[in-house]
Amino acid sequence: MHHQDSNYDSLRLDTGFEVPPGAVAKVSIIDSTLRIYGLPPTDLVGPKIPGFDAFPLVPAWSFLVESSTGEKAIFDLAVPPNYNESFSPALLERVLGFGWDIHVEKHVADILRENGEDLESIGSVIWSHSHWDHIGDPTTFPHTTNLVVGPGFSKAVLPGYPINPESLVSEAYFENRTLIEVDFDKTPLRIGQFPALDFFNDGSFYLLSTPGHDTGHISALARTTTNPDTYILMGGDIAHHGAELRPSSDLPIPSNLTGLYPCPSSLEECPGPEDFAKLTASLGRNPAGPALEPAIFVNYTEAVGSIQKAQGLDARDDVWVVWAHDADIAGRVNFYPKRVNDWKAKGWKKQGEWLFLGDLARGAAKFECER
């Protein structure tokens, strides 16, 4: 379901990015071990790009966040290795119907335990939303671990299976566990243009309202250093590909792309910025904006709006945007048990910013030939 005439990427937004003073959170990116191969791009994003026939890899990242006082939360749980048994029948039928090549080795809880983490210390599991590749299996955590969800979740999703035989979540996830549904209407705080909630009450970690992809979809922002302040934005499914965010009016494509993206060896010459702009224009989109847009959403306008707001933060040197299936960080950054607080000093954002163009290069190459 695509809206190729969308003009949202031509808009310039005043992000007004101000974060109240606060503490630093310890942040780790957890490789959940999920790998999906051969997934058609148009299952997640659109319009279709010539030559971009399959995602080379679709991973799923979870995040461990620890406050200044030692409180801990997990943001997203990816997919459980025993999803054939733990998913509700309706959800399993849906997942198997995708026909995707899905591999997953471990529960996130097992990864934590193998690295010496006491699961009793995990105060909350936060779901960015309730899709199958984010919910994991909360029963692998103690009953003292709260489950935190976005606004509207209970009305849209509950009751779970088997109370509702058609439900896409299991009622076991919530049994003897505190379910907390975030209400952004009760907080006047805004970070950028996002309604926000100070989760640990120390200014280290905020939940952000990023609706559109799914009911009550939320993202999160953690402060990774002070003096200067830097942040990591955990996007969930706010995007599925870098070409939904970049380029933007605040982050134009570089005039020299040499070494910034992997050019397919089959091409005689690597496409330049003007070729990618022509490709985007050929799709009926603003040539100075992103080539792709969301294909999965409950509300197109809200999904596009959330991306639009994130573009302003993505353009900043002090904010690193990492979404749940961001394949461009695979093999390039430190994963749990190491932390990513030094992401800016390591240069990870800048090194990976334009890697996604490699997926679009074959589509842009025909315009290179026309020069």
C-alpha positions in Angstrom: 0.0 0.0 0.0 2.0 3.0 -1.3 1.4 6.7 -1.7 3.9 7.6 -4.4 2.6 11.1 -4.8 3.5 11.9 -1.1 5.2 15.2 -0.8 6.1 14.9 2.9 9.8 14.5 2.2 10.0 18.0 0.7 9.0 19.7 4.0 11.5 21.3 6.3 10.7 21.0 9.9 11.9 23.0 12.9 12.8 20.2 15.3 13.2 22.3 18.4 15.4 19.6 19.8 15.8 20.4 23.5 16.3 17.7 26.1 16.1 18.6 29.8 19.4 18.2 31.7 19.8 14.7 33.0 21.9 11.6 33.7 23.6 9.2 31.3 22.1 5.8 30.6 24.3 2.8 29.9 23.1 1.4 26.6 23.8 -1.9 24.8 22.5 -3.1 21.5 21.6 -6.8 21.8 21.9 -9.0 18.7 18.7 -11.1 19.1 20.1 -13.7 16.6 17.1 -13.2 14.3 18.0 -13.3 10.6 15.5 -13.1 7.8 16.8 -13.7 4.3 15.4 -13.0 0.9 12.6 -10.7 2.1 11.1 -8.8 -0.8 11.6 -5.0 0.0 8.0 -4.2 -1.1 6.7 -6.3 1.9 8.1 -3.5 4.1 8.7 -0.4 2.0 7.8 1.1 -1.4 7.7 1.9 -4.2 9.6 -0.8 -5.9 13.2 0.1 -6.8 14.6 -1.5 -10.0 17.4 -3.9 -9.1 16.5 -4.0 -5.4 14.8 -7.4 -5.3 15.5 -8.6 -1.8 16.9 -7.3 1.5 20.3 -8.9 1.8 19.6 -9.4 5.5 16.9 -8.4 8.0 18.2 -8.7 11.6 16.4 -7.5 14.8 18.1 -5.6 17.6 17.0 -5.3 21.2 18.4 -2.7 23.6 19.5 -3.0 27.3 19.2 0.4 29.0 20.4 1.1 32.6 19.6 4.2 34.5 22.0 6.3 36.7 20.6 4.5 39.7 20.8 0.9 38.3 17.3 0.5 37.0 17.2 -1.7 33.9 14.8 -2.0 30.9 14.8 -4.0 27.7 13.5 -2.2 24.6 12.0 -4.9 22.2 12.4 -8.7 22.4 12.6 -9.6 18.7 11.5 -13.2 18.0 11.6 -16.3 20.2 13.5 -19.3 18.9 10.5 -21.5 19.7 7.9 -19.3 18.0 6.3 -22.4 16.5 5.1 -23.2 20.1 4.9 -19.8 21.8 3.0 -17.8 19.2 -0.8 -17.9 19.2 -2.2 -20.0 16.4 -3.5 -17.0 14.5 -0.1 -15.3 14.7 1.8 -18.4 13.7 -0.5 -18.9 10.7 0.2 -15.3 9.7 4.0 -15.6 10.1 4.3 -18.8 8.2 2.1 -17.3 5.5 4.8 -14.7 4.8 6.9 -17.4 3.2 10.1 -15.8 4.6 13.3 -17.6 5.5 13.4 -17.0 9.2 16.2 -18.1 11.5 16.5 -17.4 15.2 18.7 -19.1 17.8 18.1 -17.6 21.2 15.7 -15.8 23.5 16.9 -12.3 24.4 16.5 -13.5 28.1 19.0 -16.3 27.4 21.5 -13.9 25.8 21.3 -11.8 28.9 21.7 -14.8 31.2 24.6 -16.2 29.3 26.4 -12.9 29.9 25.9 -12.8 33.6 22.8 -10.6 33.7 20.4 -11.3 36.6 17.0 -11.3 35.0 15.5 -10.2 38.4 17.3 -6.9 37.8 15.3 -6.2 34.6 12.5 -4.0 35.8 10.7 -3.6 32.5 10.4 -5.0 29.1 9.2 -2.3 26.7 7.5 -3.3 23.4 7.8 -0.6 20.7 4.7 -2.3 19.4 3.0 -5.7 19.3 4.2 -7.1 15.9 5.5 -10.6 16.0 9.2 -9.7 15.5 9.3 -7.4 18.5 7.3 -9.2 21.2 9.7 -12.2 21.9 8.4 -14.2 24.8 7.9 -12.2 28.0 7.4 -15.4 30.0 11.1 -15.9 29.8 11.4 -13.0 32.3 10.4 -13.1 36.0 6.9 -12.0 36.9 8.5 -9.0 38.6 9.4 -7.6 35.2 6.8 -5.2 34.0 5.6 -5.1 30.4 5.3 -1.6 29.0 3.3 -0.9 25.9 2.2 2.2 23.9 -1.1 4.1 24.1 -4.2 2.2 22.8 -2.6 -1.2 23.1 -5.2 -2.7 25.5 -8.1 -1.7 23.4 -6.5 -2.8 20.1 -4.8 -6.0 21.2 -6.4 -7.5 24.3 -7.6 -10.0 25.4 -5.0 -12.4 24.3 -5.1 -16.0 23.1 -6.9 -18.3 24.1 -9.5 -15.9 25.6 -9.7 -14.5 22.1 -8.9 -17.4 19.8 -8.0 -14.9 17.0 -5.6 -12.8 19.0 -2.1 -12.3 17.8 -0.6 -12.2 21.3 -0.8 -14.8 24.1 -2.6 -14.1 27.3 0.4 -15.8 29.1 2.5 -12.8 28.4 0.4 -10.8 30.8 -0.4 -13.3 33.5 0.8 -12.3 37.0 2.7 -9.4 35.5 2.1 -5.7 35.6 1.1 -4.3 32.3 1.8 -0.6 31.9 0.2 1.3 29.0 2.0 4.7 28.5 -0.3 7.7 28.4 1.5 10.6 26.7 -1.5 12.9 27.3 -0.5 13.0 30.9 3.0 14.5 30.2 3.6 18.0 28.7 7.2 17.0 27.8 8.2 17.3 24.2 11.6 16.2 22.7 11.9 17.5 19.2 8.3 17.2 18.0 7.6 14.0 19.9 5.5 13.7 23.1 7.9 12.2 25.6 8.0 10.4 29.0 11.0 10.4 31.3 11.0 6.7 32.0 13.5 6.5 34.8 12.8 10.0 36.1 16.5 10.9 35.9 16.6 12.3 32.4 18.6 9.4 31.0 15.9 7.6 29.0 12.7 8.8 27.4 9.9 7.0 25.6 8.7 8.9 22.5 5.3 8.7 20.8 5.9 7.7 17.2 2.5 6.4 15.9 1.5 5.2 12.5 3.2 1.9 11.9 1.1 0.2 14.5 -1.3 1.2 17.2 0.6 3.1 20.0 4.0 2.6 18.4 6.7 4.1 20.6 10.4 4.8 20.2 13.0 5.7 22.8 15.8 8.1 23.3 18.7 7.5 25.7 21.4 10.0 26.7 24.7 8.3 26.0 27.2 11.0 27.1 27.3 14.5 28.7 29.6 17.4 28.0 28.8 17.2 25.2 25.4 15.5 25.3 24.8 12.7 22.8 21.9 10.4 22.3 20.7 7.2 20.7 17.2 7.0 19.2 15.9 3.5 19.3 13.4 3.6 16.5 11.6 0.3 16.6 9.8 0.2 13.3 9.6 3.9 12.7 11.6 2.9 9.5 12.8 -0.3 7.9 15.4 1.1 5.6 17.7 4.1 5.5 16.0 5.3 2.2 12.9 6.2 4.3 14.9 8.8 6.3 17.6 10.1 4.0 18.4 12.3 2.2 16.3 15.1 3.8 16.3 18.9 3.6 18.4 18.9 6.8 20.7 16.0 5.6 21.3 16.3 1.8 23.1 13.6 0.0 26.9 14.3 -0.1 28.3 15.7 -3.3 31.0 13.1 -3.2 29.9 9.5 -2.4 33.2 7.8 -2.9 33.7 5.2 -0.3 30.4 5.9 1.5 28.4 3.0 0.1 29.1 -0.4 -1.3 28.9 -0.2 -5.1 27.8 -3.4 -6.7 30.7 -5.0 -8.6 28.5 -5.6 -11.6 28.3 -1.9 -12.3 30.9 -0.3 -14.5 30.7 3.0 -12.7 29.2 3.8 -9.3 26.2 6.1 -9.4 26.6 9.6 -8.0 24.3 11.9 -6.1 22.6 13.2 -9.2 21.8 9.6 -10.3 20.2 8.8 -7.0 18.2 12.0 -7.3 17.0 11.0 -10.7 16.0 7.6 -9.5 13.9 9.1 -6.7 12.3 11.6 -9.1 11.4 8.7 -11.5 9.4 7.2 -8.6 7.3 10.3 -8.4 9.0 11.6 -5.3 10.9 14.7 -4.3 14.4 14.1 -5.8 16.0 15.8 -2.7 14.2 13.5 -0.3 14.0 9.8 0.5 13.3 7.3 -2.3 11.2 5.0 0.0 8.2 5.3 2.3 6.4 2.9 4.6 4.4 0.0 3.2 3.1 -1.3 6.6 1.0 1.1 8.7 -2.3 1.5 10.5 -2.3 5.2 9.7 -0.3 6.4 6.7 -0.4 10.1 7.7 0.9 9.3 11.2 3.6 6.9 10.0 4.9 9.5 7.5 4.7 12.2 10.2 6.8 10.1 12.6 9.4 9.6 9.9 9.3 13.3 9.1 9.9 14.3 12.7 12.7 11.7 13.0 14.5 13.2 10.0 15.3 16.3 11.9 16.9 14.3 14.7 18.6 12.0 12.2 20.3 15.0 10.6 22.0 16.0 14.0 25.5 15.0 14.8 24.5 14.3 18.4 21.7 11.8 17.7 22.3 8.4 16.3 19.1 6.8 15.0 19.1 2.9 15.1 15.9 1.2 14.1 15.0 -2.4 15.0 16.0 -3.9 11.7 18.9 -1.6 10.8 21.1 -4.0 8.8 23.7 -1.3 8.2 25.1 -1.6 11.7 25.6 -5.4 11.5 29.2 -6.3 11.9 30.3 -2.7 12.4 29.4 -1.7 15.9 29.9 -3.1 19.4 27.1 -5.4 20.5 26.1 -6.6 24.0 27.7 -7.2 26.4 29.7 -4.2 25.2 28.1 -0.7 25.3 27.5 1.8 22.6 27.8 5.0 24.6 30.9 6.0 22.7 29.2 5.8 19.3 30.1 9.3 18.3 33.8 8.9 19.3 33.8 5.7 17.3 32.3 7.4 14.3 29.7 4.7 13.8 26.9 7.0 12.7 29.0 8.8 10.0 30.5 5.5 8.8 27.1 4.0 8.2 25.0 6.9 7.2 24.9 6.3 3.4 25.5 2.5 3.2 21.9 1.9 2.3 22.5 3.5 -1.1 24.1 0.2 -2.1 20.6 -1.3 -2.2 19.5 1.4 -4.7 22.6 1.5 -6.8 21.4 -0.8 -9.6 18.3 1.3 -9.9 20.3 4.5 -10.1 22.8 3.1 -12.5 20.6 3.5 -15.6 20.7 7.3 -15.0 24.4 7.2 -14.8 24.4 5.7 -18.3 22.2 8.5 -19.6 24.6 11.2 -18.5 
